[in-house]
């Protein structure tokens, strides 16, 4: 392991910095969760849906979505079994997403939708203010085109058995608020706080996806995370998506060293 460390330091001196983050709202230090989950498969009055807006400075494509989250009540009936990631356009005024009540099928007016088909590589990301956090990732089957200056909305939704308590972590760097639908109240709300998510552009699977702890920069902590997960199969530490954590993932971290813009 020491040999790997010194090899990587040599690589660091020789490799230029790269980054391919299209947009990011990194998690803050509060440990707070914005509940965004529903009971699987039939839904319940406890279901809640969180939407947050973003816009990109230049035309681009989204190739991967990453986010951080956790379980408000410790997932008494089990962790998430699937995730959906939906993208929406804004209403004409731009103040909220163009949606209908989710339980009535707002899937008919999405801009784009994707399903993880599992846990989205749920990987422990430490404890923040007594809340256990996890990192997640979803590589899109095809790049999603987005236009500069257009306000889009993203919804990351977890599916859990019986009692949903999964939430996306509170983030920073957005407009300081999000949009929410509460099923039991049949009510839309506009509470404060951003959601924590990152949109990676084409090629990011080997560049700023190296920010494995979603801190907004690739640094020594990401390097050590790769080391601690050495030879693991898959997971967030598998930066290049090869299915195995190895020297190529270390090299990817070195190449992406520095801030993720």
C-alpha positions as CSV (number, residue, x, y, z in Angstrom):
1,X,0.0,0.0,0.0
2,X,2.9,2.4,0.7
3,X,4.3,1.6,-2.7
4,X,0.9,2.7,-4.3
5,X,1.0,5.9,-2.2
6,X,4.5,6.9,-3.6
7,X,3.6,5.9,-7.1
8,X,0.5,8.1,-6.9
9,X,2.5,11.1,-5.6
10,X,4.8,10.8,-8.6
11,X,1.8,10.7,-10.9
12,X,0.4,13.8,-9.2
13,X,3.5,15.8,-10.0
14,X,3.2,14.9,-13.7
15,X,-0.5,14.9,-14.5
16,X,-2.5,18.1,-15.2
17,X,-5.6,19.0,-13.3
18,X,-8.9,18.2,-15.0
19,X,-12.6,18.5,-14.0
20,X,-15.9,17.8,-15.8
21,X,-18.6,18.9,-13.4
22,X,-21.4,20.6,-15.2
23,X,-23.2,21.8,-12.1
24,X,-22.9,21.0,-8.3
25,X,-24.6,21.8,-5.0
26,X,-22.3,20.1,-2.5
27,X,-23.6,18.9,0.8
28,X,-23.3,21.3,3.7
29,X,-22.2,20.5,7.2
30,X,-25.6,20.4,8.8
31,X,-26.4,16.6,8.4
32,X,-30.0,17.6,7.6
33,X,-32.1,15.5,5.2
34,X,-34.8,16.7,2.9
35,X,-37.2,13.7,2.8
36,X,-37.8,12.5,-0.8
37,X,-39.0,9.0,-0.8
38,X,-42.1,6.8,-1.2
39,X,-43.5,3.5,0.0
40,X,-42.8,0.8,-2.6
41,X,-44.8,-0.4,-4.5
42,X,-48.1,1.2,-3.8
43,X,-47.3,4.5,-2.1
44,X,-48.6,6.0,1.1
45,X,-49.6,9.3,2.7
46,X,-46.1,9.5,4.1
47,X,-44.6,10.0,0.6
48,X,-42.7,13.2,0.0
49,X,-41.1,14.5,-3.1
50,X,-38.2,17.1,-3.3
51,X,-37.5,19.2,-6.4
52,X,-34.6,21.6,-6.8
53,X,-33.7,23.9,-9.7
54,X,-30.4,24.4,-11.5
55,X,-29.2,26.1,-14.7
56,X,-25.9,25.6,-16.5
57,X,-23.6,28.4,-17.7
58,X,-23.1,26.9,-21.2
59,X,-24.9,24.3,-23.3
60,X,-23.8,20.8,-22.3
61,X,-24.8,17.2,-21.7
62,X,-25.4,15.4,-18.4
63,X,-23.8,12.0,-18.4
64,X,-24.0,11.1,-14.7
65,X,-25.9,12.2,-11.6
66,X,-24.4,12.0,-8.0
67,X,-26.1,12.8,-4.8
68,X,-25.8,12.3,-1.0
69,X,-28.5,11.2,1.4
70,X,-29.5,9.2,4.4
71,X,-32.3,7.8,6.5
72,X,-34.0,10.1,9.0
73,X,-35.3,7.3,11.1
74,X,-32.6,4.7,10.4
75,X,-34.7,2.8,7.8
76,X,-36.6,0.6,10.2
77,X,-38.2,-1.4,7.4
78,X,-35.2,-1.5,5.0
79,X,-33.0,0.7,2.8
80,X,-33.9,2.0,-0.6
81,X,-34.6,-0.7,-3.2
82,X,-34.6,1.7,-6.2
83,X,-34.2,5.3,-7.1
84,X,-35.8,7.5,-9.8
85,X,-34.2,10.7,-11.1
86,X,-36.6,12.9,-13.0
87,X,-35.9,16.2,-14.8
88,X,-38.5,18.9,-15.3
89,X,-38.9,22.2,-17.0
90,X,-40.1,25.2,-15.2
91,X,-43.6,26.8,-15.4
92,X,-43.8,30.0,-17.5
93,X,-43.0,32.2,-14.4
94,X,-39.9,30.1,-13.6
95,X,-40.8,29.9,-9.9
96,X,-41.6,26.1,-9.7
97,X,-41.3,22.9,-11.7
98,X,-43.9,22.0,-14.3
99,X,-45.5,19.1,-12.4
100,X,-48.8,17.7,-11.3
101,X,-49.5,15.7,-8.1
102,X,-47.0,12.8,-8.2
103,X,-49.6,10.2,-7.1
104,X,-51.7,11.2,-10.1
105,X,-49.0,10.5,-12.6
106,X,-46.7,13.5,-13.1
107,X,-44.5,11.1,-15.0
108,X,-46.5,12.3,-18.0
109,X,-44.9,15.8,-18.0
110,X,-41.3,15.0,-17.1
111,X,-38.5,16.4,-19.2
112,X,-36.5,13.2,-18.8
113,X,-36.7,10.2,-16.3
114,X,-34.3,7.5,-15.2
115,X,-34.4,4.6,-12.8
116,X,-31.4,3.2,-11.0
117,X,-32.7,-0.4,-11.0
118,X,-31.3,-0.8,-7.5
119,X,-29.5,1.1,-4.7
120,X,-27.5,3.5,-7.0
121,X,-24.2,2.2,-5.6
122,X,-25.2,3.2,-2.0
123,X,-21.8,3.8,-0.3
124,X,-21.3,5.0,3.3
125,X,-20.0,8.6,3.4
126,X,-19.4,9.1,7.1
127,X,-21.6,10.6,9.9
128,X,-22.5,14.2,10.0
129,X,-24.1,15.5,13.2
130,X,-25.2,11.9,14.2
131,X,-26.7,11.3,10.7
132,X,-25.2,8.5,8.7
133,X,-24.7,9.7,5.1
134,X,-24.4,7.7,1.9
135,X,-23.2,8.6,-1.6
136,X,-25.0,7.6,-4.7
137,X,-24.5,7.7,-8.5
138,X,-26.5,7.0,-11.6
139,X,-24.8,6.9,-15.0
140,X,-27.4,7.9,-17.7
141,X,-27.9,5.4,-20.5
142,X,-27.4,8.3,-22.9
143,X,-26.3,11.9,-22.4
144,X,-29.0,14.4,-21.6
145,X,-28.8,17.7,-23.4
146,X,-29.3,20.9,-21.4
147,X,-29.3,24.5,-22.6
148,X,-27.5,27.4,-21.0
149,X,-29.6,29.8,-18.9
150,X,-32.7,27.6,-18.8
151,X,-34.0,26.8,-15.3
152,X,-34.4,23.0,-15.0
153,X,-35.6,21.0,-11.9
154,X,-34.3,17.7,-10.7
155,X,-36.1,15.2,-8.4
156,X,-34.2,12.3,-6.8
157,X,-36.7,9.9,-5.2
158,X,-36.0,6.8,-3.1
159,X,-38.3,3.8,-3.0
160,X,-38.5,1.9,0.3
161,X,-40.7,-0.9,1.8
162,X,-43.5,0.1,4.2
163,X,-42.3,3.4,5.7
164,X,-40.2,5.8,3.6
165,X,-37.7,7.9,5.5
166,X,-34.9,8.4,2.9
167,X,-33.9,12.0,2.2
168,X,-31.4,13.8,0.1
169,X,-28.8,15.7,2.0
170,X,-29.1,19.5,2.5
171,X,-26.8,21.2,0.1
172,X,-25.3,24.6,-0.6
173,X,-24.5,26.7,-3.7
174,X,-28.0,27.1,-5.1
175,X,-30.7,29.7,-4.5
176,X,-31.3,28.5,-0.9
177,X,-34.7,26.9,-1.4
178,X,-36.4,23.9,-3.0
179,X,-39.9,22.8,-3.9
180,X,-41.7,19.9,-2.2
181,X,-44.9,17.9,-2.5
182,X,-46.4,16.3,0.6
183,X,-48.8,13.4,-0.3
184,X,-50.7,13.2,2.9
185,X,-51.6,16.9,2.8
186,X,-52.0,17.0,-1.0
187,X,-49.9,20.1,-0.7
188,X,-47.1,21.9,-2.5
189,X,-44.6,23.8,-0.4
190,X,-41.5,26.0,-1.0
191,X,-39.3,25.4,2.1
192,X,-35.7,26.8,2.5
193,X,-32.5,25.0,1.7
194,X,-30.8,23.4,-1.3
195,X,-30.5,19.7,-2.1
196,X,-27.1,18.2,-2.5
197,X,-26.4,16.8,-6.0
198,X,-23.9,17.0,-8.8
199,X,-24.3,16.8,-12.5
200,X,-21.4,15.4,-14.4
201,X,-20.8,16.0,-18.1
202,X,-19.5,13.7,-20.8
203,X,-16.2,12.1,-19.8
204,X,-16.7,12.8,-16.1
205,X,-16.7,9.1,-15.2
206,X,-12.9,9.3,-15.1
207,X,-12.5,13.0,-14.0
208,X,-14.6,14.7,-11.3
209,X,-16.5,11.6,-10.5
210,X,-13.2,11.1,-8.6
211,X,-14.7,13.5,-6.0
212,X,-16.0,10.4,-4.2
213,X,-17.0,12.2,-1.1
214,X,-18.9,14.9,-3.0
215,X,-17.0,17.7,-1.2
216,X,-16.7,19.8,-4.4
217,X,-13.0,19.1,-4.9
218,X,-10.8,16.0,-5.5
219,X,-8.1,15.8,-2.8
220,X,-6.3,13.5,-0.3
221,X,-9.5,12.3,1.3
222,X,-10.7,11.0,-2.1
223,X,-7.3,9.4,-2.5
224,X,-7.5,7.6,0.8
225,X,-11.1,6.5,0.1
226,X,-9.8,4.6,-2.9
227,X,-7.1,3.0,-0.9
228,X,-9.5,1.9,1.9
229,X,-11.7,0.3,-0.7
230,X,-8.9,-1.3,-2.7
231,X,-10.0,-4.3,-4.8
232,X,-13.6,-3.8,-3.9
233,X,-16.1,-4.6,-6.7
234,X,-18.1,-1.5,-7.7
235,X,-19.2,1.3,-5.5
236,X,-18.4,5.0,-5.4
237,X,-14.6,4.2,-5.2
238,X,-14.9,2.6,-8.6
239,X,-14.3,5.9,-10.3
240,X,-13.9,4.6,-13.9
241,X,-16.8,2.2,-13.7
242,X,-14.7,-0.8,-14.5
243,X,-16.3,-3.0,-11.8
244,X,-13.1,-3.1,-9.7
245,X,-11.3,-0.6,-7.5
246,X,-7.7,-0.6,-8.7
247,X,-4.7,1.5,-9.8
248,X,-6.7,3.1,-12.7
249,X,-9.1,4.6,-10.1
250,X,-6.1,6.1,-8.2
251,X,-4.8,7.6,-11.5
252,X,-8.3,9.1,-12.2
253,X,-8.2,10.8,-8.8
254,X,-4.7,12.2,-9.5
255,X,-5.8,13.5,-12.9
256,X,-8.8,15.2,-11.4
257,X,-7.0,16.7,-8.4
258,X,-8.3,20.1,-7.4
259,X,-11.7,21.9,-7.3
260,X,-14.7,20.7,-9.2
261,X,-16.0,23.9,-10.9
